Amino acid sequence: GDARVRGQTGVVSERRGSYPFIDFRLLNNTTLSGEIGTKKKVKRLLSFQRYFHASRLLRGIVPPASLYLLDEDYLGQARHMLSKVGMWDFDIFLFDRLTNGNSLVTLLCHLFNVHGLIHHFQLDMVTLHRFFVMVQEDYHSQNPYHNAVHAADVTQAMHCYLREPKLASFLTPSDIMLGLLAAAAHDVDHPGVNQPFLIKTKHHLASLYQNVSVLENHHWRSTIGMLRESRLLAHLPKEVTQDIEQQLGSLILATDINRQNEFLIRLKSHLDNQDLRLEDAQDRHFMLQIALKCADICNPCRVWDLSKQWSERVCEEFYRQGDLEQKFELEISPLCNQQKDTIPSIQIGFMTYIVEPLFERWAQFTGNTPLSENMLNHLRRNKAKWRSLLHKQHSSSRSNDHSGQVTGSQEQTLNEEETP
């Protein structure tokens, strides 16, 4: 509702706080020099514009080419990839190219069909597709990392986790739909900057959510806004849709990295006490939260070529924020200073303190399945590669420092030569 409209970024800048001149148009791509982009993008960002399109669908006026069709040349390759969507080495970057930038929509349509969700919930295919398009288009393609390809990657990982035997045998269709929807929409309308940036620039979203899980609250509310606009679940009883909305919020809010210890401590307690009862909806929901947290930060557990691309993308987004902070004479946030924070050092710290503790507990929960073992093996190998790259950087830096040093006798000679 109101939060959704006020939460739209990229269209207007909020005229309050100490930095009224910071417009989110700059956050998407600092090289745009403040240009807002095409009219199409402006319209896409406006809630009422999206509502208008949804209304046309409700009146039965289906816009031309509303259903996305793959180009014939790529159709076979994309279909072949989808047949292996449960494989951990699934290349989401290749899939995005094969689907002409529609990886999230294509993946979701396939997974909703594979899991029998369309039939179970009696979903209208046109409305479902339009909703997926709305979600995909509400991601900012200018963001190097927090874009629709990341959402598709997280969704594919979530699909893999939902198939883990320890979890799969207990999951209901509602659990599966919630898991996939939360994965797909968990970063929707992400501005490409983090929560501390929003707080210190006194952005209206920070005020709206009182500096608590600012981005995650916005992702959730944005998702609810699109669900209601699309009327995808309008045929279900009101209490069912309300429960879905609340559980979506609980899942998306769990991705707040500031709550990492809270979830780890609770998971450790359950595993140590062996008191997880997955017949219980509350325990199943908690494990869905853990699964989504794993899916959200699983990049270091992918094969090196994919993992390295994600690492470079996320650091590029960090550096853009640092450049923006420098431009507006703000203190540069941790990990955002390109001159000091190298990609290897950022990744090693991330793997050591955030990723490893979570995935070791996940492996303990699943019973060290082939997938869990595979992920941990990739994680260890990737960490070793980053350590090797960091060592090379340090060696190169020391070598440069040494070659640039001037001995005392050399300095005296230079001074004598410069003396007139």
Secondary structure, DSSP 8 states (H G I E B T S, - for coil): -HHHHHT--SS-----SS-TT--THHHH-GGGTT----HHHHHHH-HHHHHHHHHHHHTT---TT-S----HHHHHHHHHHHTTTTSTT--HHHHHHHTTT-HHHHHHHHHHHHTTHHHHTT--HHHHHHHHHHHHHTS-TTSSSSSHHHHHHHHHHHHHHHT-HHHHTT--HHHHHHHHHHHHHTTTT--SS-HHHHHHTT-HHHHHTTTSSHHHHHHHHHHHHHHHHHTTTTTS-HHHHHHHHHHHHHHHHTT-GGGHHHHHHHHHHHHHHT---TTSHHHHHHHHHHHHHHHHT-GGGS-HHHHHHHHHHHHHHHHHHHHHHHHTT----TT--TTT--HHHHHHHHIIIIIHHHHHHHHHHHTS-HHHHHHHHHHHHHHHHHHHHHHHHHHHHHHHHHHH---HHHHHHHHHHH--
